[in-house]
Amino acid sequence: MNTSYDLAIREVATQSPPDVAMLDTLSFSHPLAGLFNIVNDRENLSASFVSGGDAFDFTASSFAMSLPDSSGEGVQNLKITVPNTNGEASEWLDQIPVDNETPIEVTYRVYLSNKPSNYGPLNDPPIKMFIRDIQIDIFTVSALAVFKSVVNKKYPNEYYTLERFPALGN
């Protein structure tokens, strides 16, 4: 079994029977809006987030992801575009106030079309990112997603005070 994500996906793509498809999924989650799950397919999918777990429903949709350009700044932005023709994506986003500072988490999982709903994703652990910016129009919702980055953290992110660390006063 391959431990590299790239090699594992290639192995599945080359060794799977011709009638088995790899199904890319995205799960958007936020404490105020709950989950918004989509699968890049023409049919809905019921699948588990972990092997043996409860199945969740993924709505059939299409989405596109553009890999980030090389950057010397330490931040890599992944562009995700989701159709908004039925308004579901923008309705989900409407539940989150604009001034809310909790980021939307995006989780990318890959499933096989011939596995049972409690099988779990091929990429375990799945890839998690956070939405940094969103653009909405009538037809699409486009978002920039980033991995959690230490480059963007304030330094120092912890203050050493006598109240918290009394031994500093010795």
C-alpha positions as protocol buffer text, in pm:
chain_id: "A"
residue {
  index: 1
  type: MET
  ca { x: 0 y: 0 z: 0 }
}
residue {
  index: 2
  type: ASN
  ca { x: 132 y: 344 z: -91 }
}
residue {
  index: 3
  type: THR
  ca { x: 168 y: 604 z: 181 }
}
residue {
  index: 4
  type: SER
  ca { x: 213 y: 890 z: -67 }
}
residue {
  index: 5
  type: TYR
  ca { x: -119 y: 1045 z: -168 }
}
residue {
  index: 6
  type: ASP
  ca { x: -3 y: 1100 z: -527 }
}
residue {
  index: 7
  type: LEU
  ca { x: 112 y: 740 z: -569 }
}
residue {
  index: 8
  type: ALA
  ca { x: -203 y: 600 z: -407 }
}
residue {
  index: 9
  type: ILE
  ca { x: -429 y: 793 z: -645 }
}
residue {
  index: 10
  type: ARG
  ca { x: -223 y: 679 z: -946 }
}
residue {
  index: 11
  type: GLU
  ca { x: -241 y: 318 z: -825 }
}
residue {
  index: 12
  type: VAL
  ca { x: -620 y: 335 z: -791 }
}
residue {
  index: 13
  type: ALA
  ca { x: -659 y: 505 z: -1129 }
}
residue {
  index: 14
  type: THR
  ca { x: -448 y: 248 z: -1313 }
}
residue {
  index: 15
  type: GLN
  ca { x: -558 y: -71 z: -1134 }
}
residue {
  index: 16
  type: SER
  ca { x: -932 y: -13 z: -1099 }
}
residue {
  index: 17
  type: PRO
  ca { x: -1168 y: -190 z: -1338 }
}
residue {
  index: 18
  type: PRO
  ca { x: -1298 y: 32 z: -1621 }
}
residue {
  index: 19
  type: ASP
  ca { x: -1645 y: 57 z: -1464 }
}
residue {
  index: 20
  type: VAL
  ca { x: -1510 y: 197 z: -1133 }
}
residue {
  index: 21
  type: ALA
  ca { x: -1475 y: 573 z: -1105 }
}
residue {
  index: 22
  type: MET
  ca { x: -1291 y: 787 z: -856 }
}
residue {
  index: 23
  type: LEU
  ca { x: -1538 y: 1031 z: -701 }
}
residue {
  index: 24
  type: ASP
  ca { x: -1399 y: 1364 z: -578 }
}
residue {
  index: 25
  type: THR
  ca { x: -1596 y: 1526 z: -297 }
}
residue {
  index: 26
  type: LEU
  ca { x: -1585 y: 1854 z: -108 }
}
residue {
  index: 27
  type: SER
  ca { x: -1736 y: 1914 z: 236 }
}
residue {
  index: 28
  type: PHE
  ca { x: -1777 y: 2273 z: 348 }
}
residue {
  index: 29
  type: SER
  ca { x: -1837 y: 2310 z: 720 }
}
residue {
  index: 30
  type: HIS
  ca { x: -1899 y: 2599 z: 957 }
}
residue {
  index: 31
  type: PRO
  ca { x: -2043 y: 2601 z: 1312 }
}
residue {
  index: 32
  type: LEU
  ca { x: -2326 y: 2838 z: 1210 }
}
residue {
  index: 33
  type: ALA
  ca { x: -2420 y: 2674 z: 878 }
}
residue {
  index: 34
  type: GLY
  ca { x: -2348 y: 2305 z: 930 }
}
residue {
  index: 35
  type: LEU
  ca { x: -2230 y: 2088 z: 640 }
}
residue {
  index: 36
  type: PHE
  ca { x: -2255 y: 2139 z: 264 }
}
residue {
  index: 37
  type: ASN
  ca { x: -2138 y: 1823 z: 83 }
}
residue {
  index: 38
  type: ILE
  ca { x: -2097 y: 1790 z: -294 }
}
residue {
  index: 39
  type: VAL
  ca { x: -1965 y: 1514 z: -519 }
}
residue {
  index: 40
  type: ASN
  ca { x: -1819 y: 1575 z: -864 }
}
residue {
  index: 41
  type: ASP
  ca { x: -2060 y: 1336 z: -1033 }
}
residue {
  index: 42
  type: ARG
  ca { x: -2404 y: 1319 z: -1197 }
}
residue {
  index: 43
  type: GLU
  ca { x: -2553 y: 1110 z: -917 }
}
residue {
  index: 44
  type: ASN
  ca { x: -2580 y: 1177 z: -545 }
}
residue {
  index: 45
  type: LEU
  ca { x: -2348 y: 981 z: -318 }
}
residue {
  index: 46
  type: SER
  ca { x: -2393 y: 840 z: 28 }
}
residue {
  index: 47
  type: ALA
  ca { x: -2054 y: 784 z: 192 }
}
residue {
  index: 48
  type: SER
  ca { x: -1884 y: 773 z: 529 }
}
residue {
  index: 49
  type: PHE
  ca { x: -1620 y: 1022 z: 642 }
}
residue {
  index: 50
  type: VAL
  ca { x: -1430 y: 737 z: 813 }
}
residue {
  index: 51
  type: SER
  ca { x: -1427 y: 364 z: 749 }
}
residue {
  index: 52
  type: GLY
  ca { x: -1717 y: 202 z: 931 }
}
residue {
  index: 53
  type: GLY
  ca { x: -1878 y: 535 z: 1022 }
}
residue {
  index: 54
  type: ASP
  ca { x: -2220 y: 680 z: 951 }
}
residue {
  index: 55
  type: ALA
  ca { x: -2294 y: 770 z: 590 }
}
residue {
  index: 56
  type: PHE
  ca { x: -2345 y: 1132 z: 484 }
}
residue {
  index: 57
  type: ASP
  ca { x: -2520 y: 1252 z: 170 }
}
residue {
  index: 58
  type: PHE
  ca { x: -2322 y: 1431 z: -103 }
}
residue {
  index: 59
  type: THR
  ca { x: -2523 y: 1626 z: -360 }
}
residue {
  index: 60
  type: ALA
  ca { x: -2437 y: 1564 z: -725 }
}
residue {
  index: 61
  type: SER
  ca { x: -2267 y: 1871 z: -867 }
}
residue {
  index: 62
  type: SER
  ca { x: -1960 y: 1975 z: -1051 }
}
residue {
  index: 63
  type: PHE
  ca { x: -1672 y: 2170 z: -915 }
}
residue {
  index: 64
  type: ALA
  ca { x: -1329 y: 2273 z: -1031 }
}
residue {
  index: 65
  type: MET
  ca { x: -1007 y: 2323 z: -842 }
}
residue {
  index: 66
  type: SER
  ca { x: -708 y: 2518 z: -971 }
}
residue {
  index: 67
  type: LEU
  ca { x: -375 y: 2436 z: -815 }
}
residue {
  index: 68
  type: PRO
  ca { x: -183 y: 2727 z: -663 }
}
residue {
  index: 69
  type: ASP
  ca { x: 101 y: 2904 z: -837 }
}
residue {
  index: 70
  type: SER
  ca { x: 446 y: 2890 z: -682 }
}
residue {
  index: 71
  type: SER
  ca { x: 487 y: 3163 z: -427 }
}
residue {
  index: 72
  type: GLY
  ca { x: 784 y: 3286 z: -230 }
}
residue {
  index: 73
  type: GLU
  ca { x: 548 y: 3440 z: 27 }
}
residue {
  index: 74
  type: GLY
  ca { x: 472 y: 3108 z: 194 }
}
residue {
  index: 75
  type: VAL
  ca { x: 99 y: 3116 z: 116 }
}
residue {
  index: 76
  type: GLN
  ca { x: -49 y: 2877 z: -140 }
}
residue {
  index: 77
  type: ASN
  ca { x: -404 y: 2959 z: -254 }
}
residue {
  index: 78
  type: LEU
  ca { x: -617 y: 2686 z: -408 }
}
residue {
  index: 79
  type: LYS
  ca { x: -907 y: 2821 z: -616 }
}
residue {
  index: 80
  type: ILE
  ca { x: -1233 y: 2627 z: -585 }
}
residue {
  index: 81
  type: THR
  ca { x: -1527 y: 2700 z: -814 }
}
residue {
  index: 82
  type: VAL
  ca { x: -1872 y: 2556 z: -739 }
}
residue {
  index: 83
  type: PRO
  ca { x: -2183 y: 2609 z: -956 }
}
residue {
  index: 84
  type: ASN
  ca { x: -2453 y: 2831 z: -806 }
}
residue {
  index: 85
  type: THR
  ca { x: -2722 y: 2792 z: -1073 }
}
residue {
  index: 86
  type: ASN
  ca { x: -2971 y: 2639 z: -825 }
}
residue {
  index: 87
  type: GLY
  ca { x: -2869 y: 2881 z: -547 }
}
residue {
  index: 88
  type: GLU
  ca { x: -2779 y: 2609 z: -294 }
}
residue {
  index: 89
  type: ALA
  ca { x: -2421 y: 2725 z: -243 }
}
residue {
  index: 90
  type: SER
  ca { x: -2513 y: 3090 z: -186 }
}
residue {
  index: 91
  type: GLU
  ca { x: -2806 y: 2991 z: 41 }
}
residue {
  index: 92
  type: TRP
  ca { x: -2564 y: 2791 z: 257 }
}
residue {
  index: 93
  type: LEU
  ca { x: -2324 y: 3087 z: 269 }
}
residue {
  index: 94
  type: ASP
  ca { x: -2609 y: 3325 z: 364 }
}
residue {
  index: 95
  type: GLN
  ca { x: -2629 y: 3148 z: 702 }
}
residue {
  index: 96
  type: ILE
  ca { x: -2283 y: 3282 z: 795 }
}
residue {
  index: 97
  type: PRO
  ca { x: -2267 y: 3651 z: 893 }
}
residue {
  index: 98
  type: VAL
  ca { x: -2010 y: 3853 z: 699 }
}
residue {
  index: 99
  type: ASP
  ca { x: -1838 y: 3972 z: 1019 }
}
residue {
  index: 100
  type: ASN
  ca { x: -1797 y: 3617 z: 1155 }
}
residue {
  index: 101
  type: GLU
  ca { x: -1429 y: 3539 z: 1210 }
}
residue {
  index: 102
  type: THR
  ca { x: -1456 y: 3159 z: 1221 }
}
residue {
  index: 103
  type: PRO
  ca { x: -1324 y: 3030 z: 887 }
}
residue {
  index: 104
  type: ILE
  ca { x: -1516 y: 2789 z: 666 }
}
residue {
  index: 105
  type: GLU
  ca { x: -1338 y: 2453 z: 659 }
}
residue {
  index: 106
  type: VAL
  ca { x: -1317 y: 2263 z: 330 }
}
residue {
  index: 107
  type: THR
  ca { x: -1239 y: 1891 z: 329 }
}
residue {
  index: 108
  type: TYR
  ca { x: -1144 y: 1705 z: 10 }
}
residue {
  index: 109
  type: ARG
  ca { x: -1211 y: 1331 z: 0 }
}
residue {
  index: 110
  type: VAL
  ca { x: -1189 y: 1071 z: -277 }
}
residue {
  index: 111
  type: TYR
  ca { x: -1418 y: 766 z: -293 }
}
residue {
  index: 112
  type: LEU
  ca { x: -1451 y: 471 z: -530 }
}
residue {
  index: 113
  type: SER
  ca { x: -1786 y: 425 z: -701 }
}
residue {
  index: 114
  type: ASN
  ca { x: -1798 y: 50 z: -627 }
}
residue {
  index: 115
  type: LYS
  ca { x: -1742 y: 68 z: -249 }
}
residue {
  index: 116
  type: PRO
  ca { x: -2024 y: 49 z: 9 }
}
residue {
  index: 117
  type: SER
  ca { x: -2133 y: 371 z: 181 }
}
residue {
  index: 118
  type: ASN
  ca { x: -1951 y: 287 z: 508 }
}
residue {
  index: 119
  type: TYR
  ca { x: -1615 y: 212 z: 340 }
}
residue {
  index: 120
  type: GLY
  ca { x: -1460 y: 557 z: 395 }
}
residue {
  index: 121
  type: PRO
  ca { x: -1244 y: 775 z: 169 }
}
residue {
  index: 122
  type: LEU
  ca { x: -931 y: 663 z: -15 }
}
residue {
  index: 123
  type: ASN
  ca { x: -732 y: 958 z: 115 }
}
residue {
  index: 124
  type: ASP
  ca { x: -716 y: 901 z: 488 }
}
residue {
  index: 125
  type: PRO
  ca { x: -658 y: 1149 z: 641 }
}
residue {
  index: 126
  type: PRO
  ca { x: -848 y: 1375 z: 402 }
}
residue {
  index: 127
  type: ILE
  ca { x: -709 y: 1710 z: 290 }
}
residue {
  index: 128
  type: LYS
  ca { x: -838 y: 2002 z: 500 }
}
residue {
  index: 129
  type: MET
  ca { x: -821 y: 2365 z: 396 }
}
residue {
  index: 130
  type: PHE
  ca { x: -977 y: 2692 z: 509 }
}
residue {
  index: 131
  type: ILE
  ca { x: -1162 y: 2948 z: 298 }
}
residue {
  index: 132
  type: ARG
  ca { x: -980 y: 3278 z: 280 }
}
residue {
  index: 133
  type: ASP
  ca { x: -1192 y: 3472 z: 29 }
}
residue {
  index: 134
  type: ILE
  ca { x: -1525 y: 3418 z: -150 }
}
residue {
  index: 135
  type: GLN
  ca { x: -1675 y: 3565 z: -468 }
}
residue {
  index: 136
  type: ILE
  ca { x: -2041 y: 3497 z: -555 }
}
residue {
  index: 137
  type: ASP
  ca { x: -2222 y: 3561 z: -882 }
}
residue {
  index: 138
  type: ILE
  ca { x: -2538 y: 3421 z: -1040 }
}
residue {
  index: 139
  type: PHE
  ca { x: -2363 y: 3118 z: -1189 }
}
residue {
  index: 140
  type: THR
  ca { x: -2074 y: 3032 z: -955 }
}
residue {
  index: 141
  type: VAL
  ca { x: -1925 y: 3060 z: -611 }
}
residue {
  index: 142
  type: SER
  ca { x: -1547 y: 3093 z: -622 }
}
residue {
  index: 143
  type: ALA
  ca { x: -1332 y: 3063 z: -315 }
}
residue {
  index: 144
  type: LEU
  ca { x: -964 y: 3077 z: -228 }
}
residue {
  index: 145
  type: ALA
  ca { x: -868 y: 2804 z: 15 }
}
residue {
  index: 146
  type: VAL
  ca { x: -544 y: 2781 z: 212 }
}
residue {
  index: 147
  type: PHE
  ca { x: -386 y: 2520 z: 431 }
}
residue {
  index: 148
  type: LYS
  ca { x: -343 y: 2620 z: 792 }
}
residue {
  index: 149
  type: SER
  ca { x: -26 y: 2820 z: 775 }
}
residue {
  index: 150
  type: VAL
  ca { x: 222 y: 2919 z: 1041 }
}
residue {
  index: 151
  type: VAL
  ca { x: 335 y: 3196 z: 809 }
}
residue {
  index: 152
  type: ASN
  ca { x: 14 y: 3387 z: 879 }
}
residue {
  index: 153
  type: LYS
  ca { x: 27 y: 3343 z: 1256 }
}
residue {
  index: 154
  type: LYS
  ca { x: 112 y: 3641 z: 1470 }
}
residue {
  index: 155
  type: TYR
  ca { x: 439 y: 3606 z: 1654 }
}
residue {
  index: 156
  type: PRO
  ca { x: 458 y: 3567 z: 1940 }
}
residue {
  index: 157
  type: ASN
  ca { x: 118 y: 3410 z: 1961 }
}
residue {
  index: 158
  type: GLU
  ca { x: 155 y: 3355 z: 2336 }
}
residue {
  index: 159
  type: TYR
  ca { x: 258 y: 3616 z: 2589 }
}
residue {
  index: 160
  type: TYR
  ca { x: 470 y: 3506 z: 2880 }
}
residue {
  index: 161
  type: THR
  ca { x: 336 y: 3682 z: 3191 }
}
residue {
  index: 162
  type: LEU
  ca { x: 404 y: 3634 z: 3558 }
}
residue {
  index: 163
  type: GLU
  ca { x: 41 y: 3530 z: 3611 }
}
residue {
  index: 164
  type: ARG
  ca { x: 70 y: 3249 z: 3361 }
}
residue {
  index: 165
  type: PHE
  ca { x: 434 y: 3157 z: 3431 }
}
residue {
  index: 166
  type: PRO
  ca { x: 514 y: 3244 z: 3797 }
}
residue {
  index: 167
  type: ALA
  ca { x: 861 y: 3090 z: 3772 }
}
residue {
  index: 168
  type: LEU
  ca { x: 970 y: 3383 z: 3555 }
}
residue {
  index: 169
  type: GLY
  ca { x: 972 y: 3601 z: 3868 }
}
residue {
  index: 170
  type: ASN
  ca { x: 1248 y: 3399 z: 4038 }
}
